[in-house]
Amino acid sequence: MDKLFLVILNNTLVAGWMILAVIVFRFICKKAPKWVNCLLWGLVGIRLAFPFSIESIFSLIPSAKPIPSDIEYAAIPQIDAGIQSVNTVINPVLANRQAAIHGEVRLMRRKVGRSV
């Protein structure tokens, strides 16, 4: 179930980037024919509906799996969003949260050990 959630989450994140790209394209090319807008939104719909991805060196987002499937078991959890500035903001937050969780677990183990 966890793997299914991560697959859906990764597909949704990549589709979110596509949605932002379509919005920017529509803002820049206001004089584009209506069929171009329908085509672009159709591609976003296909991306959301089908759980596969085609990776390319020409892709705007080089990583089809920004969140790895083993992130919960990693000593230091990290994502690879494909954009370095996003990685530098999110990865330290994940590492700090992981350290806080480990501290809470150690504290709970001490309390449980005393009460037993």
N, C-alpha and C positions, 0 to 999 in steps of 0.2 A: 504494500500500500504506500509506503514511503517513497519507493522508486517511482511509482505512478504519479504521486504528487510532484516530485522533482521534475519529471518529464513534462507535466502540464505547466509547471511554473517556468521552466526554461523556454518552452514554446510560447508562453504568454509574454515573457520578457522580450524575446526576439520579435514577436508580432508588435509589441509596443513600440519598439524602435522603428519598425516599418510604418506604423501609424504616424509617428512623428515625422518620418521622411515624406510621407504623402501630404501631410498638413503643410510642411515647409514648401514642397513642390507646388501645391495649390496656391500658396501665398505668393510665391515668386512668379509663377506662370498663370496669371489670372485670365489671360486671353487664350489659354489652351482649349481645344475642343472638348465638349462634354464627354465624348466617348473615351478620352484619355483619363478623365477623372473616374469614370465607371470602371475602366480597366485597372487602374491603380487600386481602387477600393476592392475590386474583385480579387486581386492578388492578395490583399490583406485578409480577406475572407477565407481564401483557400489556405493561407498560412495558419489561420486560427482553426480551421476545420480538420486539416490533415496533419498528423503528428510525425512528419518527416521533414528533414531539412537538406538543402543542397548547399554545400560549402564551396566557396570559390576564393581565389586570391583577390578578386575584384570586389568582394563583398564589403559593405560598409561596416558590418559587425563580423569580424573574423572568427568569433567563437560562437558555435551553435549551442554550446552548453555552458552558459555563464556560471552556473552553480553545479559543481561536480557532484556525482551521486554519493561519494563517500565523505562529504563535508562534515557530517555529524560525528564521524570517527577520527577525523584529522586532529593531530595535536594542536596545530595552529590553523584554524579554518580560513580559507581564502577563496575568493571568487576570481574569475577571469572574464570580465565583461567585454574585453576587447578594446576598451578605452582606458588608457593608463590613468587619467585623472579620476575616473570613477573608481578604479581599483585602489588608488592611494587614499581615497576618502573612506571607502567601505571596509577594506581589509583590516585597518587598525581597530575599527569599532568591533568587528567580529572577534578579533584576538582579545580585546579587553573584555568583551562579554563572556568569552570562553573562560578566561582567567577568573572572572567573578563567579561563574557557575561552578568551577572546580573548587573555589574557596568555600562556597556554600555547601557543596557536597562533603568536603572535609569537616566542616563545622557540624553538619548533621551526623556524620559518622562518629564524631567525638561525643555528641549528646546521646546518641543511641547506645554507644559503648558504655557510657556511665550508667545508663538506666537499666541495662541488662544484668 
